Amino acid sequence: MIVSAFLLAVGVVLPANLESAARAIESILLPLIFVRLGLILYGIGMHLHLMHLNLVRQLQPSSVDDLQLPGEHSD
């Protein structure tokens, strides 16, 4: 969604502002900032999600770790 908004801005807004390099850069700068902030927020959210999953796994009782998987054989 975030990258598609940037591509839409490049495809629609940039061609209308190609008279000078300064106007072209200015027209792309705001969508580019939007993309960067969106990706940073996505990365932070994914990091927090993975940390939560790791914490949940660590807080589970140790008896769950002792269970055998269906393919394992006890010797």
N, C-alpha and C positions, 0 to 999 in steps of 0.2 A: 504494500500500500504506500509506504513512504517513498520507495524508489520510483514507483509508478507516478506519483505526484511530481517528482523531480523531472522525470522524462516528459511528462505532459508540459511542464513549464519550459523545458528546453525546446520542445516541438512547437509550442504555441507562442510563448512570450519572446523567445530569442530571435526568431526571424523578423519580428516587428521592430526590433531594436538593433539592427545590424548597421545603422548609419555610422556609428562610431564605436570604437573599442570600449570606451568608458561606459557608454550606455549599455552595451552588451554585457559587460562584466557586472554592472549594477543590477541588471535585470535577472541575472542568474545567482547573484550572491544570496539573496534571501531564501530561495528554494534550497540552495546548497546548505545553508545554515540549518534549515528545517530538517533536511536529511541527516545531517551529522548529529543533531540533538536527538532525533528519533532513534538512530542506531545506538547512540550512547545509552539512552533510556532502556532500549531493548536489551542491551548487554548487561546493564545493572539488574534489570528484572530477572534475566536468565541466571545470573550469578546468585542472586538471593534465592531463587527457586531451587537451584542445585544445592546450595548450602542447607536449605530447609530439608530437602530429601536426605541429605547426608546425616543431619541431626536426628531425623526421625529413625533412620536405620540404626544409628548408634544407641538410641534410647530404647529400642526394642529389647525384650528380655533375651538373655544369652541362650535360652533353650531353643529359640528359633534358629540360631546359628548351628546348633547341634543336629538339626534335622537333616536327613540324607535326601539328596535329590533322587528322583526315580531311577536314573541310570547308574547310580553308584552302588557298589557292592561292599558289604562289610566283611573284613577279613578276620 
